Amino acid sequence: MVKNLTKTERLKNNLLKVGEIAKILGILCSCVDHYADIGLLKVADYTQGKYRLFKKDEVLARMAKIKELKDKGLTLNEIKETFGN
């Protein structure tokens, strides 16, 4: 579903764009995009301009778990299997 929300409305609904997630976590946008492309992150919605939107709490928790598993030496494919994707 494509939404035409203002930034205030998106934030009130806990929806973040890729760049906002990257800024919070101190990582590159391409990393967030890659994780979404391979199925590690779930896209909650899209803006009218076709930007991906993610649920803030869900994506931050998932990224923390991905980091934890990467720190333990798991590959992205192994992490994906761990999540059941």
C-alpha positions in Angstrom: 0.0 0.0 0.0 1.4 3.4 -1.0 1.0 6.2 1.5 1.2 9.9 1.1 2.3 10.7 4.7 4.2 13.7 6.0 7.4 13.1 7.9 5.5 13.9 11.2 2.8 11.4 10.3 5.4 8.7 9.4 7.3 9.2 12.7 4.0 9.2 14.7 3.2 5.9 13.1 6.8 4.7 13.8 7.7 4.3 10.1 11.2 5.1 9.0 12.8 5.4 5.6 16.1 3.7 4.8 18.2 6.8 5.4 16.6 7.4 8.8 17.4 3.9 9.9 21.0 4.2 8.6 21.5 7.4 10.4 20.2 6.0 13.7 22.4 2.9 13.4 25.5 4.7 12.0 25.5 2.4 8.9 25.3 2.9 5.2 21.9 3.1 3.4 23.2 0.4 1.1 23.5 -2.0 4.0 19.8 -1.5 5.0 18.8 -1.8 1.3 20.8 -5.1 1.0 19.3 -6.6 4.1 15.8 -5.8 2.8 16.6 -7.1 -0.6 17.8 -10.5 0.8 14.8 -10.7 3.1 16.4 -10.0 6.5 14.4 -6.9 7.0 10.6 -6.6 6.2 9.4 -3.6 4.3 6.2 -2.4 6.1 5.1 0.0 3.3 6.1 2.4 0.6 5.8 6.1 0.2 4.1 7.7 -2.8 7.7 8.3 -4.1 8.4 4.5 -3.7 10.7 4.9 -0.7 10.7 1.8 1.5 9.2 2.3 5.0 10.1 0.1 8.0 8.5 -0.2 11.4 10.9 1.5 13.7 10.8 -0.9 16.7 10.8 -4.0 14.5 13.7 -3.0 12.3 15.9 -1.7 15.2 15.3 -5.0 17.1 16.1 -7.0 14.0 19.2 -5.1 13.2 20.5 -5.6 16.8 19.9 -9.3 16.4 21.7 -9.4 13.0 24.7 -7.6 14.5 24.7 -10.0 17.5 24.7 -13.0 15.1 27.3 -11.4 12.8 29.6 -10.8 15.8 29.3 -14.5 16.6 30.6 -15.3 13.1 27.4 -16.2 11.3 27.1 -15.4 7.6 24.1 -13.5 6.3 22.7 -16.8 4.8 23.1 -18.5 8.2 21.3 -15.5 9.9 18.6 -15.7 7.3 18.1 -19.4 8.1 18.1 -18.5 11.8 15.2 -16.1 11.2 13.4 -18.8 9.2 13.4 -16.8 5.9 
